[in-house]
C-alpha cells in the first residue's frame, strides 16, 4: 500500500516526508479495526510532527489523525462496528483508563495516552488501524471530505470553546482562522455569540465574513469591543499579549494548539489583572468528540475543504504552512 513516513523531521520545504509505494497493509490487533482510508484531513499538528516541533514518538511514523474510513477487518474482540461500516479515527488513540485523570473523566490528561499519527501510524496511507473503543460513529448529512476535519479540527475547537468559558450571548475573539477556527466560529454563532476574527490571511477573512462573524482584522489588531473569551488557534506566542489585552474583566483566553512559539513577557496589570485567565487546551476526551459530532449532526456546519490526492500530501502541508487556502485540506487516496 502507499503510505507517507516522516523520515527526518525538518522544514516542509526540504521534503522531510517520504512516500512508500509498497508498505504492508497492517493487521488489526486485539480490539482494533482495520480501516481502508477514504479521506484523511490535513491538520496543523501533522505539520508540527513533520517539521519536528513535536518530535515523532515513532521513527518513520505515518502522520494523519482526521480519518474517515471503511472498516475492512475486525481484530479479535473488536466491538461496536461491522465490516463495511464507516468509522472515524481521531487524535486520541488510547488511554490507560486507571490513572487519576482517567478516573475523574479527564482522559485527555492521561500521562500514558497515545496518539494517532504520532505514537502509531495514521491516515496518510491507504490503510490504518484504530482501537474500536476510540473510533467514532459519524453524523449523517456530510460527505466524506466534509467529515474528516470534524474529527480533530472540529472536536478540538469545541473543547477549546468549552475551555474559554464563553458566557451565553458573549463576545468571542478567534486568533487564526483555519480548519478548526472556522468550525468553532459556527458553533459559537449557533449558541448566540458575537464573534470577532483576527487573522493574517485575506482568504480566511473572507470566509469568516461569509460565515457571519461580526468583524475581521489583522492577527495583532484590537477587536472593536472587549472580549468575554478568546481562542488562540495560531501557533504564534507573540499574539498571546494582544489577545489577553483584548479581554474584558474576567475574560478567558484558551490556547488551542498543541504547539506554540515562545510567549513574550507579560505585564500583570495590562494582561492578567482583573481576573483575566490564560488556559491551555490538551487533546480532548472521547466524550468531547461524541458531544461535538452529535451537535454537528443536529446543526449542519459549513465545512470548507480543499482536496489533494494522497500522493500530494507533502504539497498540502507546504500549502498549509504558507496559508494558501482557507478552511481545511483533505487527502483522498
C-alpha positions as CSV (number, residue, x, y, z in Angstrom):
1,X,0.0,0.0,0.0
2,X,1.0,3.6,-0.3
3,X,1.9,5.5,2.9
4,X,3.9,8.6,3.8
5,X,6.6,8.5,6.5
6,X,8.4,11.2,8.5
7,X,11.9,10.0,7.8
8,X,13.9,13.1,9.1
9,X,11.8,15.8,10.6
10,X,12.6,19.3,9.2
11,X,11.1,22.2,7.3
12,X,8.4,21.0,4.8
13,X,10.3,22.9,2.1
14,X,13.1,20.4,2.5
15,X,10.8,17.3,1.8
16,X,11.0,15.5,5.2
17,X,8.2,13.2,4.2
18,X,8.8,10.1,2.1
19,X,6.1,8.3,0.1
20,X,6.4,4.5,0.2
21,X,4.6,2.5,-2.5
22,X,4.9,-1.0,-1.0
23,X,4.2,-0.9,2.7
24,X,2.4,-4.0,4.0
25,X,-1.2,-3.5,4.9
26,X,-1.3,-3.5,8.8
27,X,-3.2,-6.2,10.6
28,X,-5.6,-5.2,13.4
29,X,-4.6,-6.3,16.8
30,X,-7.0,-7.3,19.6
31,X,-9.8,-4.8,19.9
32,X,-8.7,-2.9,16.8
33,X,-10.3,-2.1,13.5
34,X,-8.5,-2.1,10.2
35,X,-9.7,0.9,8.2
36,X,-9.5,1.4,4.5
37,X,-8.8,5.2,4.4
38,X,-11.4,7.1,2.4
39,X,-10.4,10.6,3.4
40,X,-7.7,12.0,5.8
41,X,-7.7,15.6,6.9
42,X,-4.5,17.6,7.0
43,X,-4.0,19.1,10.4
44,X,-1.5,21.7,11.7
45,X,-0.4,19.0,14.2
46,X,0.7,16.9,11.2
47,X,2.9,19.8,10.2
48,X,4.4,20.1,13.7
49,X,5.2,16.4,13.7
50,X,6.7,16.5,10.2
51,X,8.8,19.6,11.0
52,X,10.0,18.3,14.4
53,X,8.2,20.9,16.6
54,X,6.7,17.7,18.0
55,X,9.4,15.1,17.7
56,X,7.9,11.9,16.4
57,X,7.4,9.3,19.1
58,X,7.8,6.5,16.5
59,X,10.6,6.5,13.9
60,X,9.2,6.9,10.4
61,X,5.7,7.5,11.6
62,X,2.8,8.0,9.2
63,X,1.0,11.2,10.1
64,X,-2.7,11.9,9.9
65,X,-5.5,11.7,12.5
66,X,-8.6,13.1,10.9
67,X,-9.6,9.8,9.2
68,X,-12.8,8.7,7.6
69,X,-12.5,5.1,6.8
70,X,-14.4,1.9,5.9
71,X,-14.0,-1.0,8.3
72,X,-12.1,-3.7,6.3
73,X,-11.4,-6.1,9.1
74,X,-12.1,-6.7,12.8
75,X,-9.4,-7.6,15.3
76,X,-10.2,-10.2,17.9
77,X,-12.7,-8.8,20.4
78,X,-13.3,-5.6,18.5
79,X,-16.9,-4.5,19.2
80,X,-19.3,-1.8,18.1
81,X,-18.6,-1.9,14.3
82,X,-19.0,-4.4,11.5
83,X,-17.1,-4.8,8.2
84,X,-18.3,-2.2,5.7
85,X,-19.2,0.4,8.4
86,X,-18.0,3.9,8.1
87,X,-15.8,4.9,11.1
88,X,-13.7,7.9,12.2
89,X,-10.3,7.8,13.7
90,X,-9.1,10.9,15.6
91,X,-6.0,12.2,17.5
92,X,-6.6,10.4,20.8
93,X,-5.8,6.7,20.2
94,X,-5.5,5.1,23.7
95,X,-5.6,5.9,27.4
96,X,-4.8,3.7,30.4
97,X,-8.3,4.0,32.0
98,X,-6.8,3.6,35.5
99,X,-4.9,6.8,36.2
100,X,-6.2,9.6,38.4
101,X,-7.1,11.7,35.3
102,X,-9.0,8.9,33.5
103,X,-10.9,8.0,36.6
104,X,-12.1,11.6,37.1
105,X,-13.2,12.0,33.5
106,X,-10.2,13.8,32.2
107,X,-8.7,11.1,30.0
108,X,-7.2,13.8,27.7
109,X,-4.6,14.4,30.6
110,X,-3.7,10.7,30.9
111,X,0.1,10.6,31.2
112,X,0.3,7.3,29.3
113,X,-2.0,8.4,26.4
114,X,-1.1,7.5,22.8
115,X,-2.0,9.5,19.7
116,X,-2.8,8.7,16.0
117,X,-0.1,9.8,13.6
118,X,2.4,10.4,16.5
119,X,2.7,7.2,18.5
120,X,1.1,5.0,15.9
121,X,0.8,5.2,12.1
122,X,-2.1,7.4,10.9
123,X,-4.1,8.2,7.8
124,X,-1.6,9.5,5.3
125,X,-1.9,6.0,3.9
126,X,-4.4,3.6,2.2
127,X,-5.0,1.6,5.4
128,X,-4.5,2.1,9.1
129,X,-5.7,0.6,12.4
130,X,-7.6,2.1,15.3
131,X,-8.8,0.7,18.6
132,X,-12.6,0.2,18.2
133,X,-13.1,1.9,21.6
134,X,-11.6,5.1,20.3
135,X,-13.3,5.1,16.9
136,X,-16.3,7.3,16.2
137,X,-19.6,6.9,14.6
138,X,-20.1,9.6,12.0
139,X,-23.0,12.0,11.6
140,X,-25.3,12.0,8.6
141,X,-25.6,15.0,6.3
142,X,-22.0,15.3,5.3
143,X,-19.9,13.9,2.5
144,X,-16.7,12.0,3.5
145,X,-14.4,15.0,2.7
146,X,-16.5,17.3,5.0
147,X,-16.5,14.7,7.8
148,X,-12.7,14.4,8.0
149,X,-11.9,17.9,9.5
150,X,-14.7,17.4,12.1
151,X,-12.6,14.6,13.7
152,X,-9.9,16.9,15.0
153,X,-10.3,20.5,13.9
154,X,-14.0,20.3,14.9
155,X,-13.5,18.3,18.2
156,X,-10.5,20.4,19.4
157,X,-12.3,23.7,18.5
158,X,-15.3,22.5,20.5
159,X,-13.1,21.5,23.5
160,X,-11.3,24.9,23.3
161,X,-14.7,26.7,23.2
162,X,-15.6,24.9,26.5
163,X,-12.2,25.8,28.0
164,X,-12.7,29.5,27.1
165,X,-15.9,29.6,29.2
166,X,-17.8,31.9,26.7
167,X,-20.9,33.2,28.6
168,X,-24.3,33.0,26.9
169,X,-24.5,35.7,24.2
170,X,-20.9,36.6,24.9
171,X,-18.3,38.2,22.7
172,X,-15.7,35.8,21.3
173,X,-12.4,36.5,19.6
174,X,-10.7,33.9,17.4
175,X,-7.0,34.4,16.6
176,X,-6.2,32.5,13.4
177,X,-8.9,31.2,11.2
178,X,-8.1,27.8,9.7
179,X,-9.7,24.4,9.8
180,X,-10.5,24.4,13.5
181,X,-11.5,28.1,13.9
182,X,-13.9,28.1,11.0
183,X,-15.9,25.3,12.7
184,X,-15.6,26.7,16.3
185,X,-16.9,30.0,14.9
186,X,-20.1,28.4,13.6
187,X,-20.7,26.5,16.9
188,X,-20.3,29.8,18.8
189,X,-22.6,31.7,16.4
190,X,-25.2,28.9,16.8
191,X,-25.1,29.5,20.5
192,X,-25.8,33.2,20.1
193,X,-22.3,34.6,20.5
194,X,-20.8,37.6,18.7
195,X,-17.6,36.5,17.0
196,X,-14.6,38.6,16.0
197,X,-11.9,37.1,13.9
198,X,-8.2,38.3,14.0
199,X,-6.1,36.6,11.3
200,X,-3.4,37.3,8.7
201,X,-4.9,35.6,5.7
202,X,-7.2,37.5,3.3
203,X,-8.9,34.3,2.1
204,X,-9.6,33.4,5.8
205,X,-11.0,36.8,6.5
206,X,-13.4,36.5,3.5
207,X,-14.5,33.1,4.7
208,X,-15.1,34.4,8.2
209,X,-17.4,37.1,6.9
210,X,-19.3,34.7,4.7
211,X,-19.9,32.6,7.8
212,X,-21.4,35.6,9.6
213,X,-18.8,36.9,12.1
214,X,-19.2,40.4,13.3
215,X,-15.8,41.7,12.3
216,X,-12.4,40.6,10.9
217,X,-9.0,42.2,11.4
218,X,-5.3,41.6,11.4
219,X,-3.8,39.0,13.7
220,X,-2.4,41.5,16.2
221,X,-5.2,44.1,15.8
222,X,-7.6,45.1,18.5
223,X,-11.2,43.9,18.1
224,X,-13.9,46.6,18.0
225,X,-15.1,45.7,21.5
226,X,-13.8,44.0,24.7
227,X,-14.0,40.2,24.6
228,X,-15.5,37.9,27.1
229,X,-13.5,35.0,25.7
230,X,-10.9,34.3,23.1
231,X,-9.3,31.2,21.5
232,X,-5.8,31.2,20.1
233,X,-5.6,28.9,17.1
234,X,-2.5,30.5,15.5
235,X,0.7,28.9,16.9
236,X,2.3,32.3,17.4
237,X,3.2,33.1,21.0
238,X,3.5,36.8,20.3
239,X,-0.2,37.0,19.8
240,X,-1.0,36.0,23.4
241,X,-0.3,39.5,24.6
242,X,-2.7,41.4,22.3
243,X,-5.3,38.6,22.9
244,X,-5.1,39.0,26.7
245,X,-5.2,42.8,26.4
246,X,-8.4,42.5,24.3
247,X,-10.2,40.6,27.1
248,X,-12.8,42.3,29.3
249,X,-12.7,41.8,33.1
250,X,-13.0,38.1,33.9
251,X,-12.3,37.0,30.4
252,X,-10.5,33.8,29.4
253,X,-8.0,33.1,26.6
254,X,-7.7,29.4,25.7
255,X,-4.7,28.3,23.6
256,X,-6.0,25.6,21.3
257,X,-2.8,24.3,19.7
258,X,-0.5,21.5,20.8
259,X,2.5,23.7,19.9
260,X,3.1,27.5,20.5
261,X,6.2,29.6,19.9
262,X,7.5,31.4,23.0
263,X,5.3,34.0,24.7
264,X,6.9,37.4,25.3
265,X,7.0,38.7,28.9
266,X,3.6,39.6,30.3
267,X,2.6,42.8,32.1
268,X,0.5,41.8,35.0
269,X,-1.8,44.9,35.1
270,X,-2.2,45.0,31.3
271,X,-2.6,41.3,30.6
272,X,-3.8,39.4,33.7
273,X,-5.2,41.7,36.3
274,X,-9.0,41.9,36.9
275,X,-9.2,38.1,36.8
276,X,-8.3,37.5,33.2
277,X,-7.3,33.9,32.7
278,X,-4.9,32.1,30.4
279,X,-5.6,28.4,29.7
280,X,-4.1,25.7,27.6
281,X,-6.1,23.0,25.7
282,X,-4.8,19.4,25.7
283,X,-6.3,17.0,23.3
284,X,-9.9,16.0,24.1
285,X,-11.9,13.3,25.7
286,X,-14.0,10.8,23.8
287,X,-17.0,12.4,25.4
288,X,-16.0,15.8,23.8
289,X,-15.8,14.0,20.5
290,X,-19.2,12.4,20.8
291,X,-20.8,15.6,22.0
292,X,-19.4,17.6,19.1
293,X,-20.3,15.0,16.4
294,X,-23.8,14.9,17.8
295,X,-24.0,18.7,17.6
296,X,-22.7,18.6,14.1
297,X,-25.4,16.1,13.2
298,X,-28.1,18.4,14.6
299,X,-26.7,21.6,13.2
300,X,-25.3,21.3,9.7
301,X,-21.9,23.1,9.7
302,X,-20.4,24.6,6.6
303,X,-17.1,22.7,6.2
304,X,-14.7,24.3,3.7
305,X,-12.4,21.7,2.3
306,X,-9.7,21.6,-0.4
307,X,-9.0,18.1,-1.7
308,X,-5.5,16.8,-2.6
309,X,-4.6,13.4,-3.9
310,X,-2.8,11.2,-1.3
311,X,0.4,11.4,-3.4
312,X,0.4,15.2,-2.8
313,X,0.4,15.1,1.0
314,X,3.8,17.0,1.2
315,X,2.4,19.8,-1.0
316,X,-0.7,20.0,1.1
317,X,1.5,20.6,4.2
318,X,3.5,23.2,2.4
319,X,0.3,25.0,1.4
320,X,-1.0,24.8,4.9
321,X,2.2,26.4,6.3
322,X,2.1,29.1,3.7
323,X,-1.6,29.9,4.3
324,X,-2.5,29.2,0.7
325,X,-6.1,28.0,1.4
326,X,-8.9,28.8,3.8
327,X,-10.7,26.1,5.8
328,X,-9.0,22.6,5.7
329,X,-7.2,20.4,3.3
330,X,-8.0,16.7,2.9
331,X,-6.2,13.8,1.3
332,X,-8.1,11.4,-0.9
333,X,-6.4,8.0,-1.7
